[in-house]
Amino acid sequence: MKLRMLLGFTLALLLLVAPNILNAQSLTQGNIRGTVTDPSGAVVPGAKITLHNEDTGQTATRTSSSTGAYEFPFLAPGRYTITIAAPNYQETKRAASATVGQVTTLNIQLPVQAASQTVTVTAEGGVIQTVSPSLSTTMSSEQIALVPNGGGDLSYILKLRLDL
């Protein structure tokens, strides 16, 4: 009876320990994960993250979650380049490495893209008189009639044109 109990206990112990032993022997990969944030520390959801294996040339793509998190599991050991792109942020590249049995954490802060604005002027300016210091203009009778001038004084109209 004691022998059966001992065998049962030993068998149960082996069943509990065996998967851990087998996993330890077959572990040949690593993980890279992290969080994408902006300069203020806020998470950046929906960022496109591309992982490039420098040794094999293979690439994989992920999108950051609503919490800004990303993960590349089951990676072969080696050197990697991670490229992160998101609207309104500068594209950023970082080097990383995957190590057997390890999780590499690479949190990335994306710089805000500089705002650019283009102003195009298409109107032409008036001709400037550079030969003589005199100033003259011609006004039609309609233009004179439209000038607010209660007393009908023409010198008032002349003053208005010189102030321009």
Secondary structure, DSSP 8 states (H G I E B T S, - for coil): -HHHHHHHHHHHHHHHHHHHHHHHHH---EEEEEEEE-TTS-B-TT-EEEEEETTT--EEEEE--TTSEEEEEEE-SEEEEEEEE-TTB--EEEEEEE-TT-EEE--EE--B------------------S-S-------HHHHHHS--TT--HHHHHHHHHH-
